[in-house]
């Protein structure tokens, strides 16, 4: 379900078209690859694709204000945080 939400929000906010697009794509690719290696399934990828498709043709959301985004977090740190969240679980 998280994969669906990620794909949907990436499309609705137009993240991949903005200046953060390359970083977002790299992050999503790393997360999907890690999930494939750990869980041995493609659910993370399928969920993102389904979410991306569900967002097609819908009005784009306005981006959050710059002060809502912590730009001090590096790509490496964001992946570490993501890994810690996955290991902790729900």
C-alpha positions as CSV (number, residue, x, y, z in Angstrom):
1,X,0.0,0.0,0.0
2,X,2.8,2.4,0.7
3,X,4.2,1.9,-2.8
4,X,0.8,2.9,-4.3
5,X,0.8,6.0,-2.1
6,X,4.3,6.9,-3.1
7,X,3.6,6.6,-6.9
8,X,0.3,8.5,-6.6
9,X,1.8,11.4,-4.7
10,X,4.9,11.6,-7.0
11,X,2.5,12.1,-9.9
12,X,0.0,14.4,-8.2
13,X,2.7,16.7,-6.9
14,X,4.7,16.5,-10.2
15,X,7.8,15.6,-8.2
16,X,9.6,13.9,-11.1
17,X,9.3,17.1,-13.3
18,X,10.8,19.4,-10.7
19,X,14.4,20.0,-9.5
20,X,14.1,17.1,-7.1
21,X,13.1,14.7,-9.8
22,X,16.4,12.9,-10.2
23,X,16.9,12.5,-6.5
24,X,13.3,11.2,-6.1
25,X,13.8,8.7,-8.9
26,X,17.1,7.5,-7.5
27,X,15.5,7.1,-4.0
28,X,12.5,5.2,-5.3
29,X,14.8,3.0,-7.4
30,X,16.9,2.2,-4.3
31,X,13.9,1.4,-2.2
32,X,12.3,-0.8,-4.8
33,X,15.7,-2.7,-5.4
34,X,16.1,-3.2,-1.6
35,X,12.6,-4.5,-1.3
36,X,13.2,-6.9,-4.1
37,X,16.4,-8.1,-2.5
38,X,14.8,-8.5,1.0
39,X,11.3,-9.7,0.2
40,X,12.0,-11.4,-3.2
41,X,8.9,-9.9,-4.8
42,X,8.0,-6.9,-6.9
43,X,5.2,-5.5,-4.8
44,X,7.0,-2.2,-4.1
45,X,7.4,-1.6,-7.8
46,X,3.9,-2.8,-8.7
47,X,2.3,-0.6,-6.0
48,X,4.2,2.5,-7.3
49,X,3.2,1.8,-10.9
50,X,-0.5,1.4,-9.9
51,X,-0.4,4.6,-7.9
52,X,1.3,6.5,-10.8
53,X,-1.4,5.3,-13.1
54,X,-4.2,6.2,-10.6
55,X,-2.8,9.8,-10.5
56,X,-3.0,10.2,-14.3
57,X,-5.3,12.9,-15.5
58,X,-5.9,14.4,-12.1
59,X,-5.3,18.0,-11.1
60,X,-1.8,18.5,-9.8
61,X,-1.4,19.4,-6.1
62,X,0.4,22.6,-5.2
63,X,3.8,22.0,-3.9
64,X,4.4,22.5,-0.2
65,X,6.2,25.7,0.9
66,X,10.0,25.6,0.9
67,X,10.1,26.0,4.6
68,X,8.2,22.7,5.0
69,X,11.1,20.8,3.4
70,X,14.3,20.0,5.3
71,X,17.0,20.5,2.7
72,X,19.7,19.6,5.2
73,X,19.0,15.9,4.8
74,X,21.3,14.4,2.3
75,X,20.4,11.6,-0.1
76,X,22.5,9.2,1.9
77,X,20.8,10.3,5.2
78,X,17.3,10.0,3.7
79,X,18.1,6.4,2.6
80,X,19.4,5.6,6.1
81,X,16.2,7.0,7.6
82,X,14.1,5.0,5.2
83,X,16.1,1.8,6.1
84,X,15.6,2.4,9.8
85,X,11.9,2.8,9.3
86,X,11.6,-0.4,7.3
87,X,13.6,-2.4,9.9
88,X,11.5,-1.0,12.7
89,X,8.3,-2.0,11.0
90,X,4.7,-0.9,11.7
